[in-house]
């Protein structure tokens, strides 16, 4: 049973990698293939080749390049001493996209830059909020986010589980 689950995960990752390669080779074709649900997003937040907002993609690129491997630190917003979940998101969007969000998940929800979308519309770079007041950045990988998880862990990727998954999604522009 475990090997079947691993094989299914590998198939999903291979499919995601193929979609990414197609988006990099022909971004216009990938944008045309975006779901109809994306039509509700304004032209200023037009989908990038990955399907999310340009700001979200820039933020995730920055986070993966600058914060990966840093330690979690409650209240932190830099690699030294570390990041907490909202501090990482604040730094990623600020440095990567020039959009400075508040350093609190609850304050972020009141920001004019966040626009609620359904979980099924979530794409790379969108913010994924968890019921406990936790926030991470969505990736292109199936059911996987990038963030600062909790004390004793390094910033990085996490796969959702039946008991740990986002409850709300927001696009930033």
Rosetta constraint file for C-alpha pairs under 8 A:
AtomPair CA 1 CA 5 HARMONIC 6.47 0.50
AtomPair CA 2 CA 6 HARMONIC 6.30 0.50
AtomPair CA 3 CA 7 HARMONIC 6.09 0.50
AtomPair CA 4 CA 8 HARMONIC 6.13 0.50
AtomPair CA 5 CA 9 HARMONIC 6.19 0.50
AtomPair CA 6 CA 10 HARMONIC 6.17 0.50
AtomPair CA 7 CA 11 HARMONIC 6.21 0.50
AtomPair CA 8 CA 12 HARMONIC 6.30 0.50
AtomPair CA 9 CA 13 HARMONIC 6.21 0.50
AtomPair CA 10 CA 14 HARMONIC 6.07 0.50
AtomPair CA 11 CA 15 HARMONIC 6.14 0.50
AtomPair CA 12 CA 16 HARMONIC 6.11 0.50
AtomPair CA 12 CA 141 HARMONIC 7.98 0.50
AtomPair CA 12 CA 142 HARMONIC 6.74 0.50
AtomPair CA 13 CA 17 HARMONIC 6.03 0.50
AtomPair CA 13 CA 141 HARMONIC 6.41 0.50
AtomPair CA 13 CA 142 HARMONIC 7.10 0.50
AtomPair CA 14 CA 18 HARMONIC 6.15 0.50
AtomPair CA 15 CA 19 HARMONIC 6.21 0.50
AtomPair CA 16 CA 20 HARMONIC 6.13 0.50
AtomPair CA 16 CA 140 HARMONIC 6.84 0.50
AtomPair CA 16 CA 141 HARMONIC 6.24 0.50
AtomPair CA 16 CA 142 HARMONIC 7.42 0.50
AtomPair CA 17 CA 21 HARMONIC 6.11 0.50
AtomPair CA 18 CA 22 HARMONIC 6.14 0.50
AtomPair CA 19 CA 23 HARMONIC 6.12 0.50
AtomPair CA 20 CA 24 HARMONIC 6.18 0.50
AtomPair CA 20 CA 50 HARMONIC 7.18 0.50
AtomPair CA 20 CA 140 HARMONIC 7.96 0.50
AtomPair CA 21 CA 25 HARMONIC 6.11 0.50
AtomPair CA 22 CA 26 HARMONIC 5.85 0.50
AtomPair CA 22 CA 27 HARMONIC 7.39 0.50
AtomPair CA 22 CA 30 HARMONIC 6.98 0.50
AtomPair CA 23 CA 27 HARMONIC 4.61 0.50
AtomPair CA 23 CA 28 HARMONIC 7.79 0.50
AtomPair CA 23 CA 29 HARMONIC 7.25 0.50
AtomPair CA 23 CA 30 HARMONIC 5.08 0.50
AtomPair CA 23 CA 31 HARMONIC 7.93 0.50
AtomPair CA 23 CA 49 HARMONIC 5.45 0.50
AtomPair CA 23 CA 50 HARMONIC 6.73 0.50
AtomPair CA 24 CA 49 HARMONIC 7.01 0.50
AtomPair CA 26 CA 30 HARMONIC 6.50 0.50
AtomPair CA 27 CA 31 HARMONIC 6.15 0.50
AtomPair CA 27 CA 48 HARMONIC 7.86 0.50
AtomPair CA 27 CA 49 HARMONIC 4.94 0.50
AtomPair CA 28 CA 32 HARMONIC 6.19 0.50
AtomPair CA 28 CA 49 HARMONIC 7.32 0.50
AtomPair CA 29 CA 33 HARMONIC 6.22 0.50
AtomPair CA 30 CA 34 HARMONIC 6.49 0.50
AtomPair CA 30 CA 49 HARMONIC 6.02 0.50
AtomPair CA 30 CA 50 HARMONIC 7.68 0.50
AtomPair CA 30 CA 51 HARMONIC 7.98 0.50
AtomPair CA 31 CA 47 HARMONIC 6.75 0.50
AtomPair CA 31 CA 48 HARMONIC 6.99 0.50
AtomPair CA 31 CA 49 HARMONIC 5.84 0.50
AtomPair CA 31 CA 50 HARMONIC 7.89 0.50
AtomPair CA 31 CA 51 HARMONIC 6.77 0.50
AtomPair CA 34 CA 38 HARMONIC 6.73 0.50
AtomPair CA 34 CA 51 HARMONIC 6.51 0.50
AtomPair CA 35 CA 39 HARMONIC 7.86 0.50
AtomPair CA 37 CA 121 HARMONIC 6.65 0.50
AtomPair CA 38 CA 47 HARMONIC 7.69 0.50
AtomPair CA 38 CA 121 HARMONIC 7.26 0.50
AtomPair CA 41 CA 45 HARMONIC 6.37 0.50
AtomPair CA 41 CA 46 HARMONIC 6.71 0.50
AtomPair CA 42 CA 46 HARMONIC 6.26 0.50
AtomPair CA 44 CA 173 HARMONIC 7.83 0.50
AtomPair CA 45 CA 53 HARMONIC 5.40 0.50
AtomPair CA 45 CA 54 HARMONIC 6.81 0.50
AtomPair CA 45 CA 173 HARMONIC 5.91 0.50
AtomPair CA 46 CA 52 HARMONIC 7.91 0.50
AtomPair CA 46 CA 53 HARMONIC 6.17 0.50
AtomPair CA 46 CA 54 HARMONIC 7.33 0.50
AtomPair CA 47 CA 51 HARMONIC 4.81 0.50
AtomPair CA 47 CA 52 HARMONIC 5.12 0.50
AtomPair CA 47 CA 53 HARMONIC 5.12 0.50
AtomPair CA 47 CA 54 HARMONIC 6.70 0.50
AtomPair CA 48 CA 52 HARMONIC 5.94 0.50
AtomPair CA 48 CA 53 HARMONIC 6.01 0.50
AtomPair CA 48 CA 54 HARMONIC 5.62 0.50
AtomPair CA 48 CA 57 HARMONIC 7.72 0.50
AtomPair CA 50 CA 57 HARMONIC 7.66 0.50
AtomPair CA 50 CA 123 HARMONIC 7.24 0.50
AtomPair CA 50 CA 124 HARMONIC 6.16 0.50
AtomPair CA 50 CA 140 HARMONIC 7.43 0.50
AtomPair CA 51 CA 123 HARMONIC 5.66 0.50
AtomPair CA 51 CA 124 HARMONIC 6.58 0.50
AtomPair CA 52 CA 56 HARMONIC 6.46 0.50
AtomPair CA 52 CA 57 HARMONIC 6.65 0.50
AtomPair CA 52 CA 122 HARMONIC 7.40 0.50
AtomPair CA 52 CA 123 HARMONIC 4.77 0.50
AtomPair CA 52 CA 124 HARMONIC 5.15 0.50
AtomPair CA 52 CA 125 HARMONIC 5.88 0.50
AtomPair CA 52 CA 126 HARMONIC 6.40 0.50
AtomPair CA 52 CA 171 HARMONIC 7.42 0.50
AtomPair CA 53 CA 57 HARMONIC 6.28 0.50
AtomPair CA 53 CA 124 HARMONIC 7.96 0.50
AtomPair CA 53 CA 125 HARMONIC 6.85 0.50
AtomPair CA 53 CA 126 HARMONIC 7.40 0.50
AtomPair CA 53 CA 171 HARMONIC 6.79 0.50
AtomPair CA 53 CA 172 HARMONIC 6.78 0.50
AtomPair CA 53 CA 173 HARMONIC 6.84 0.50
AtomPair CA 54 CA 58 HARMONIC 6.11 0.50
AtomPair CA 54 CA 97 HARMONIC 7.99 0.50
AtomPair CA 54 CA 173 HARMONIC 7.88 0.50
AtomPair CA 55 CA 59 HARMONIC 6.08 0.50
AtomPair CA 55 CA 93 HARMONIC 7.02 0.50
AtomPair CA 55 CA 96 HARMONIC 7.47 0.50
AtomPair CA 55 CA 97 HARMONIC 5.00 0.50
AtomPair CA 55 CA 99 HARMONIC 7.82 0.50
AtomPair CA 55 CA 125 HARMONIC 7.50 0.50
AtomPair CA 55 CA 172 HARMONIC 6.51 0.50
AtomPair CA 55 CA 173 HARMONIC 6.05 0.50
AtomPair CA 56 CA 60 HARMONIC 6.17 0.50
AtomPair CA 56 CA 93 HARMONIC 7.21 0.50
AtomPair CA 56 CA 97 HARMONIC 7.51 0.50
AtomPair CA 56 CA 124 HARMONIC 6.97 0.50
AtomPair CA 56 CA 125 HARMONIC 3.74 0.50
AtomPair CA 56 CA 126 HARMONIC 5.65 0.50
AtomPair CA 56 CA 127 HARMONIC 7.96 0.50
AtomPair CA 56 CA 171 HARMONIC 7.29 0.50
AtomPair CA 56 CA 172 HARMONIC 6.21 0.50
AtomPair CA 56 CA 173 HARMONIC 7.78 0.50
AtomPair CA 57 CA 61 HARMONIC 6.10 0.50
AtomPair CA 57 CA 124 HARMONIC 6.27 0.50
AtomPair CA 57 CA 125 HARMONIC 4.65 0.50
AtomPair CA 58 CA 62 HARMONIC 6.20 0.50
AtomPair CA 58 CA 93 HARMONIC 7.49 0.50
AtomPair CA 58 CA 96 HARMONIC 5.05 0.50
AtomPair CA 58 CA 97 HARMONIC 5.57 0.50
AtomPair CA 58 CA 125 HARMONIC 7.63 0.50
AtomPair CA 59 CA 63 HARMONIC 6.12 0.50
AtomPair CA 59 CA 89 HARMONIC 7.85 0.50
AtomPair CA 59 CA 92 HARMONIC 4.61 0.50
AtomPair CA 59 CA 93 HARMONIC 4.66 0.50
AtomPair CA 59 CA 94 HARMONIC 7.69 0.50
AtomPair CA 59 CA 95 HARMONIC 7.34 0.50
AtomPair CA 59 CA 96 HARMONIC 4.47 0.50
AtomPair CA 59 CA 97 HARMONIC 5.76 0.50
AtomPair CA 59 CA 125 HARMONIC 6.76 0.50
AtomPair CA 60 CA 64 HARMONIC 5.99 0.50
AtomPair CA 60 CA 92 HARMONIC 6.67 0.50
AtomPair CA 60 CA 96 HARMONIC 7.66 0.50
AtomPair CA 60 CA 124 HARMONIC 7.87 0.50
AtomPair CA 60 CA 125 HARMONIC 5.58 0.50
AtomPair CA 60 CA 137 HARMONIC 6.75 0.50
AtomPair CA 60 CA 139 HARMONIC 7.75 0.50
AtomPair CA 60 CA 146 HARMONIC 7.89 0.50
AtomPair CA 61 CA 65 HARMONIC 6.13 0.50
AtomPair CA 61 CA 96 HARMONIC 7.25 0.50
AtomPair CA 62 CA 66 HARMONIC 5.82 0.50
AtomPair CA 62 CA 67 HARMONIC 7.69 0.50
AtomPair CA 62 CA 92 HARMONIC 5.80 0.50
AtomPair CA 62 CA 95 HARMONIC 7.15 0.50
AtomPair CA 62 CA 96 HARMONIC 5.16 0.50
AtomPair CA 63 CA 67 HARMONIC 5.03 0.50
AtomPair CA 63 CA 68 HARMONIC 6.63 0.50
AtomPair CA 63 CA 88 HARMONIC 7.42 0.50
AtomPair CA 63 CA 92 HARMONIC 5.27 0.50
AtomPair CA 63 CA 96 HARMONIC 7.82 0.50
AtomPair CA 64 CA 68 HARMONIC 5.26 0.50
AtomPair CA 64 CA 146 HARMONIC 7.86 0.50
AtomPair CA 64 CA 156 HARMONIC 7.66 0.50
AtomPair CA 67 CA 78 HARMONIC 7.97 0.50
AtomPair CA 67 CA 79 HARMONIC 6.33 0.50
AtomPair CA 67 CA 88 HARMONIC 7.65 0.50
AtomPair CA 67 CA 155 HARMONIC 6.56 0.50
AtomPair CA 68 CA 154 HARMONIC 7.40 0.50
AtomPair CA 68 CA 155 HARMONIC 5.18 0.50
AtomPair CA 68 CA 156 HARMONIC 5.35 0.50
AtomPair CA 69 CA 154 HARMONIC 5.10 0.50
AtomPair CA 69 CA 155 HARMONIC 5.15 0.50
AtomPair CA 69 CA 156 HARMONIC 6.39 0.50
AtomPair CA 70 CA 79 HARMONIC 5.36 0.50
AtomPair CA 70 CA 80 HARMONIC 7.75 0.50
AtomPair CA 70 CA 82 HARMONIC 5.94 0.50
AtomPair CA 70 CA 83 HARMONIC 7.33 0.50
AtomPair CA 70 CA 154 HARMONIC 5.35 0.50
AtomPair CA 70 CA 155 HARMONIC 5.41 0.50
AtomPair CA 71 CA 79 HARMONIC 7.04 0.50
AtomPair CA 71 CA 81 HARMONIC 7.35 0.50
AtomPair CA 71 CA 82 HARMONIC 4.88 0.50
AtomPair CA 71 CA 83 HARMONIC 6.61 0.50
AtomPair CA 71 CA 148 HARMONIC 7.85 0.50
AtomPair CA 71 CA 151 HARMONIC 7.90 0.50
AtomPair CA 71 CA 152 HARMONIC 7.19 0.50
AtomPair CA 71 CA 153 HARMONIC 6.06 0.50
AtomPair CA 71 CA 154 HARMONIC 4.34 0.50
AtomPair CA 71 CA 155 HARMONIC 6.01 0.50
AtomPair CA 72 CA 76 HARMONIC 7.63 0.50
AtomPair CA 72 CA 82 HARMONIC 5.09 0.50
AtomPair CA 72 CA 83 HARMONIC 4.98 0.50
AtomPair CA 72 CA 84 HARMONIC 5.56 0.50
AtomPair CA 72 CA 148 HARMONIC 5.73 0.50
AtomPair CA 72 CA 149 HARMONIC 6.88 0.50
AtomPair CA 72 CA 150 HARMONIC 5.88 0.50
AtomPair CA 72 CA 151 HARMONIC 5.41 0.50
AtomPair CA 72 CA 152 HARMONIC 6.59 0.50
AtomPair CA 72 CA 153 HARMONIC 5.86 0.50
AtomPair CA 72 CA 154 HARMONIC 5.73 0.50
AtomPair CA 72 CA 155 HARMONIC 6.39 0.50
AtomPair CA 73 CA 81 HARMONIC 6.46 0.50
AtomPair CA 73 CA 82 HARMONIC 4.67 0.50
AtomPair CA 73 CA 83 HARMONIC 5.08 0.50
AtomPair CA 73 CA 84 HARMONIC 5.33 0.50
AtomPair CA 73 CA 150 HARMONIC 7.74 0.50
AtomPair CA 73 CA 151 HARMONIC 6.40 0.50
AtomPair CA 74 CA 82 HARMONIC 7.86 0.50
AtomPair CA 74 CA 83 HARMONIC 6.84 0.50
AtomPair CA 74 CA 84 HARMONIC 5.00 0.50
AtomPair CA 74 CA 151 HARMONIC 7.46 0.50
AtomPair CA 75 CA 83 HARMONIC 6.95 0.50
AtomPair CA 75 CA 84 HARMONIC 5.63 0.50
AtomPair CA 75 CA 87 HARMONIC 6.83 0.50
AtomPair CA 76 CA 81 HARMONIC 6.58 0.50
AtomPair CA 76 CA 82 HARMONIC 5.22 0.50
AtomPair CA 76 CA 83 HARMONIC 4.22 0.50
AtomPair CA 76 CA 84 HARMONIC 5.25 0.50
AtomPair CA 76 CA 87 HARMONIC 5.78 0.50
AtomPair CA 76 CA 88 HARMONIC 7.93 0.50
AtomPair CA 77 CA 82 HARMONIC 6.49 0.50
AtomPair CA 77 CA 83 HARMONIC 4.77 0.50
AtomPair CA 77 CA 84 HARMONIC 6.69 0.50
AtomPair CA 77 CA 86 HARMONIC 7.97 0.50
AtomPair CA 77 CA 87 HARMONIC 4.19 0.50
AtomPair CA 77 CA 88 HARMONIC 5.85 0.50
AtomPair CA 77 CA 90 HARMONIC 7.50 0.50
AtomPair CA 77 CA 91 HARMONIC 6.42 0.50
AtomPair CA 78 CA 82 HARMONIC 5.37 0.50
AtomPair CA 78 CA 83 HARMONIC 5.62 0.50
AtomPair CA 78 CA 87 HARMONIC 7.50 0.50
AtomPair CA 78 CA 88 HARMONIC 7.45 0.50
AtomPair CA 78 CA 91 HARMONIC 7.45 0.50
AtomPair CA 79 CA 83 HARMONIC 6.25 0.50
AtomPair CA 83 CA 87 HARMONIC 5.52 0.50
AtomPair CA 83 CA 88 HARMONIC 5.41 0.50
AtomPair CA 83 CA 148 HARMONIC 6.27 0.50
AtomPair CA 83 CA 155 HARMONIC 7.66 0.50
AtomPair CA 84 CA 88 HARMONIC 6.09 0.50
AtomPair CA 84 CA 148 HARMONIC 5.48 0.50
AtomPair CA 84 CA 149 HARMONIC 7.40 0.50
AtomPair CA 84 CA 150 HARMONIC 7.41 0.50
AtomPair CA 85 CA 89 HARMONIC 6.49 0.50
AtomPair CA 85 CA 134 HARMONIC 6.44 0.50
AtomPair CA 85 CA 135 HARMONIC 5.77 0.50
AtomPair CA 85 CA 136 HARMONIC 6.51 0.50
AtomPair CA 85 CA 147 HARMONIC 6.09 0.50
AtomPair CA 85 CA 148 HARMONIC 4.69 0.50
AtomPair CA 85 CA 149 HARMONIC 6.50 0.50
AtomPair CA 86 CA 90 HARMONIC 5.94 0.50
AtomPair CA 86 CA 102 HARMONIC 8.00 0.50
AtomPair CA 86 CA 103 HARMONIC 5.49 0.50
AtomPair CA 86 CA 104 HARMONIC 5.51 0.50
AtomPair CA 86 CA 105 HARMONIC 5.70 0.50
AtomPair CA 86 CA 134 HARMONIC 7.56 0.50
AtomPair CA 86 CA 135 HARMONIC 6.32 0.50
AtomPair CA 86 CA 136 HARMONIC 7.91 0.50
AtomPair CA 87 CA 91 HARMONIC 6.07 0.50
AtomPair CA 87 CA 103 HARMONIC 5.53 0.50
AtomPair CA 87 CA 104 HARMONIC 7.54 0.50
AtomPair CA 88 CA 92 HARMONIC 5.95 0.50
AtomPair CA 88 CA 147 HARMONIC 6.97 0.50
AtomPair CA 88 CA 148 HARMONIC 6.71 0.50
AtomPair CA 89 CA 93 HARMONIC 6.10 0.50
AtomPair CA 89 CA 101 HARMONIC 7.86 0.50
AtomPair CA 89 CA 135 HARMONIC 7.67 0.50
AtomPair CA 89 CA 136 HARMONIC 7.03 0.50
AtomPair CA 89 CA 137 HARMONIC 7.32 0.50
AtomPair CA 89 CA 147 HARMONIC 7.79 0.50
AtomPair CA 90 CA 94 HARMONIC 5.94 0.50
AtomPair CA 90 CA 100 HARMONIC 6.13 0.50
AtomPair CA 90 CA 101 HARMONIC 5.18 0.50
AtomPair CA 90 CA 102 HARMONIC 6.50 0.50
AtomPair CA 90 CA 103 HARMONIC 6.03 0.50
AtomPair CA 91 CA 95 HARMONIC 5.80 0.50
AtomPair CA 91 CA 96 HARMONIC 7.81 0.50
AtomPair CA 91 CA 100 HARMONIC 7.56 0.50
AtomPair CA 92 CA 96 HARMONIC 5.36 0.50
AtomPair CA 92 CA 97 HARMONIC 7.48 0.50
AtomPair CA 93 CA 97 HARMONIC 5.03 0.50
AtomPair CA 93 CA 98 HARMONIC 6.23 0.50
AtomPair CA 93 CA 99 HARMONIC 5.33 0.50
AtomPair CA 93 CA 100 HARMONIC 6.22 0.50
AtomPair CA 93 CA 101 HARMONIC 7.20 0.50
AtomPair CA 94 CA 98 HARMONIC 4.53 0.50
AtomPair CA 94 CA 99 HARMONIC 4.71 0.50
AtomPair CA 94 CA 100 HARMONIC 4.48 0.50
AtomPair CA 94 CA 101 HARMONIC 7.14 0.50
AtomPair CA 95 CA 99 HARMONIC 7.79 0.50
AtomPair CA 99 CA 113 HARMONIC 7.94 0.50
AtomPair CA 99 CA 173 HARMONIC 7.89 0.50
AtomPair CA 101 CA 108 HARMONIC 6.18 0.50
AtomPair CA 101 CA 111 HARMONIC 7.02 0.50
AtomPair CA 101 CA 113 HARMONIC 7.89 0.50
AtomPair CA 102 CA 107 HARMONIC 5.88 0.50
AtomPair CA 102 CA 108 HARMONIC 5.43 0.50
AtomPair CA 102 CA 111 HARMONIC 7.65 0.50
AtomPair CA 103 CA 107 HARMONIC 7.23 0.50
AtomPair CA 103 CA 108 HARMONIC 7.26 0.50
AtomPair CA 104 CA 108 HARMONIC 6.02 0.50
AtomPair CA 105 CA 109 HARMONIC 6.54 0.50
AtomPair CA 105 CA 133 HARMONIC 6.05 0.50
AtomPair CA 105 CA 134 HARMONIC 6.63 0.50
AtomPair CA 105 CA 135 HARMONIC 6.58 0.50
AtomPair CA 106 CA 110 HARMONIC 7.22 0.50
AtomPair CA 106 CA 133 HARMONIC 7.01 0.50
AtomPair CA 107 CA 111 HARMONIC 6.84 0.50
AtomPair CA 108 CA 114 HARMONIC 7.49 0.50
AtomPair CA 109 CA 114 HARMONIC 6.76 0.50
AtomPair CA 110 CA 114 HARMONIC 7.66 0.50
AtomPair CA 113 CA 172 HARMONIC 5.32 0.50
AtomPair CA 113 CA 173 HARMONIC 5.20 0.50
AtomPair CA 114 CA 170 HARMONIC 5.76 0.50
AtomPair CA 114 CA 171 HARMONIC 5.73 0.50
AtomPair CA 114 CA 172 HARMONIC 4.74 0.50
AtomPair CA 114 CA 173 HARMONIC 6.79 0.50
AtomPair CA 115 CA 170 HARMONIC 5.22 0.50
AtomPair CA 115 CA 171 HARMONIC 5.22 0.50
AtomPair CA 115 CA 172 HARMONIC 6.31 0.50
AtomPair CA 115 CA 173 HARMONIC 7.90 0.50
AtomPair CA 116 CA 168 HARMONIC 7.70 0.50
AtomPair CA 116 CA 169 HARMONIC 6.03 0.50
AtomPair CA 116 CA 170 HARMONIC 4.32 0.50
AtomPair CA 116 CA 171 HARMONIC 6.39 0.50
AtomPair CA 117 CA 121 HARMONIC 6.19 0.50
AtomPair CA 117 CA 122 HARMONIC 6.90 0.50
AtomPair CA 117 CA 168 HARMONIC 7.77 0.50
AtomPair CA 117 CA 169 HARMONIC 5.57 0.50
AtomPair CA 117 CA 170 HARMONIC 5.38 0.50
AtomPair CA 117 CA 171 HARMONIC 6.72 0.50
AtomPair CA 118 CA 122 HARMONIC 6.76 0.50
AtomPair CA 118 CA 168 HARMONIC 7.09 0.50
AtomPair CA 118 CA 169 HARMONIC 6.15 0.50
AtomPair CA 118 CA 170 HARMONIC 7.98 0.50
AtomPair CA 119 CA 166 HARMONIC 7.97 0.50
AtomPair CA 119 CA 167 HARMONIC 7.56 0.50
AtomPair CA 119 CA 168 HARMONIC 6.22 0.50
AtomPair CA 119 CA 169 HARMONIC 5.45 0.50
AtomPair CA 122 CA 126 HARMONIC 6.04 0.50
AtomPair CA 122 CA 138 HARMONIC 7.41 0.50
AtomPair CA 122 CA 169 HARMONIC 6.29 0.50
AtomPair CA 122 CA 170 HARMONIC 7.56 0.50
AtomPair CA 122 CA 171 HARMONIC 7.68 0.50
AtomPair CA 123 CA 138 HARMONIC 6.51 0.50
AtomPair CA 123 CA 139 HARMONIC 7.11 0.50
AtomPair CA 123 CA 140 HARMONIC 6.85 0.50
AtomPair CA 124 CA 137 HARMONIC 7.64 0.50
AtomPair CA 124 CA 138 HARMONIC 5.12 0.50
AtomPair CA 124 CA 139 HARMONIC 4.54 0.50
AtomPair CA 124 CA 140 HARMONIC 5.12 0.50
AtomPair CA 125 CA 137 HARMONIC 5.61 0.50
AtomPair CA 125 CA 138 HARMONIC 5.22 0.50
AtomPair CA 125 CA 139 HARMONIC 6.28 0.50
AtomPair CA 125 CA 171 HARMONIC 7.72 0.50
AtomPair CA 126 CA 137 HARMONIC 5.80 0.50
AtomPair CA 126 CA 138 HARMONIC 5.34 0.50
AtomPair CA 126 CA 169 HARMONIC 6.78 0.50
AtomPair CA 126 CA 170 HARMONIC 5.80 0.50
AtomPair CA 126 CA 171 HARMONIC 4.83 0.50
AtomPair CA 126 CA 172 HARMONIC 6.69 0.50
AtomPair CA 127 CA 135 HARMONIC 6.66 0.50
AtomPair CA 127 CA 136 HARMONIC 5.89 0.50
AtomPair CA 127 CA 137 HARMONIC 4.78 0.50
AtomPair CA 127 CA 138 HARMONIC 6.08 0.50
AtomPair CA 127 CA 169 HARMONIC 5.61 0.50
AtomPair CA 127 CA 170 HARMONIC 5.10 0.50
AtomPair CA 127 CA 171 HARMONIC 6.27 0.50
AtomPair CA 127 CA 172 HARMONIC 7.53 0.50
AtomPair CA 128 CA 135 HARMONIC 5.60 0.50
AtomPair CA 128 CA 136 HARMONIC 5.34 0.50
AtomPair CA 128 CA 137 HARMONIC 5.91 0.50
AtomPair CA 128 CA 138 HARMONIC 6.24 0.50
AtomPair CA 128 CA 145 HARMONIC 7.79 0.50
AtomPair CA 128 CA 166 HARMONIC 5.60 0.50
AtomPair CA 128 CA 167 HARMONIC 7.45 0.50
AtomPair CA 128 CA 168 HARMONIC 5.96 0.50
AtomPair CA 128 CA 169 HARMONIC 4.66 0.50
AtomPair CA 128 CA 170 HARMONIC 6.62 0.50
AtomPair CA 129 CA 133 HARMONIC 6.80 0.50
AtomPair CA 129 CA 134 HARMONIC 5.71 0.50
AtomPair CA 129 CA 135 HARMONIC 4.47 0.50
AtomPair CA 129 CA 136 HARMONIC 6.65 0.50
AtomPair CA 129 CA 166 HARMONIC 5.31 0.50
AtomPair CA 129 CA 167 HARMONIC 5.97 0.50
AtomPair CA 129 CA 168 HARMONIC 5.12 0.50
AtomPair CA 129 CA 169 HARMONIC 6.08 0.50
AtomPair CA 130 CA 134 HARMONIC 5.04 0.50
AtomPair CA 130 CA 135 HARMONIC 6.14 0.50
AtomPair CA 130 CA 164 HARMONIC 7.86 0.50
AtomPair CA 130 CA 165 HARMONIC 6.48 0.50
AtomPair CA 130 CA 166 HARMONIC 4.37 0.50
AtomPair CA 130 CA 167 HARMONIC 5.18 0.50
AtomPair CA 130 CA 168 HARMONIC 6.77 0.50
AtomPair CA 131 CA 166 HARMONIC 7.04 0.50
AtomPair CA 131 CA 167 HARMONIC 5.83 0.50
AtomPair CA 135 CA 147 HARMONIC 7.49 0.50
AtomPair CA 136 CA 145 HARMONIC 6.04 0.50
AtomPair CA 136 CA 146 HARMONIC 5.71 0.50
AtomPair CA 136 CA 147 HARMONIC 4.72 0.50
AtomPair CA 136 CA 148 HARMONIC 7.32 0.50
AtomPair CA 137 CA 145 HARMONIC 5.42 0.50
AtomPair CA 137 CA 146 HARMONIC 5.16 0.50
AtomPair CA 137 CA 147 HARMONIC 6.28 0.50
AtomPair CA 138 CA 144 HARMONIC 6.57 0.50
AtomPair CA 138 CA 145 HARMONIC 4.46 0.50
AtomPair CA 138 CA 146 HARMONIC 6.35 0.50
AtomPair CA 139 CA 144 HARMONIC 6.01 0.50
AtomPair CA 139 CA 145 HARMONIC 5.31 0.50
AtomPair CA 139 CA 146 HARMONIC 6.69 0.50
AtomPair CA 140 CA 144 HARMONIC 7.61 0.50
AtomPair CA 141 CA 145 HARMONIC 7.89 0.50
AtomPair CA 143 CA 159 HARMONIC 5.80 0.50
AtomPair CA 143 CA 160 HARMONIC 5.49 0.50
AtomPair CA 144 CA 157 HARMONIC 6.64 0.50
AtomPair CA 144 CA 158 HARMONIC 5.52 0.50
AtomPair CA 144 CA 159 HARMONIC 4.33 0.50
AtomPair CA 144 CA 160 HARMONIC 5.98 0.50
AtomPair CA 145 CA 157 HARMONIC 5.56 0.50
AtomPair CA 145 CA 158 HARMONIC 5.47 0.50
AtomPair CA 145 CA 159 HARMONIC 6.56 0.50
AtomPair CA 145 CA 160 HARMONIC 7.79 0.50
AtomPair CA 146 CA 155 HARMONIC 7.51 0.50
AtomPair CA 146 CA 156 HARMONIC 5.33 0.50
AtomPair CA 146 CA 157 HARMONIC 4.31 0.50
AtomPair CA 146 CA 158 HARMONIC 6.28 0.50
AtomPair CA 147 CA 155 HARMONIC 5.62 0.50
AtomPair CA 147 CA 156 HARMONIC 5.59 0.50
AtomPair CA 147 CA 157 HARMONIC 6.43 0.50
AtomPair CA 147 CA 158 HARMONIC 7.66 0.50
AtomPair CA 148 CA 153 HARMONIC 7.76 0.50
AtomPair CA 148 CA 154 HARMONIC 6.85 0.50
AtomPair CA 148 CA 155 HARMONIC 4.53 0.50
AtomPair CA 148 CA 156 HARMONIC 6.70 0.50
AtomPair CA 149 CA 153 HARMONIC 6.71 0.50
AtomPair CA 149 CA 154 HARMONIC 7.59 0.50
AtomPair CA 149 CA 155 HARMONIC 6.76 0.50
AtomPair CA 160 CA 164 HARMONIC 5.55 0.50
AtomPair CA 160 CA 165 HARMONIC 4.98 0.50
AtomPair CA 160 CA 166 HARMONIC 7.95 0.50
AtomPair CA 161 CA 165 HARMONIC 6.01 0.50
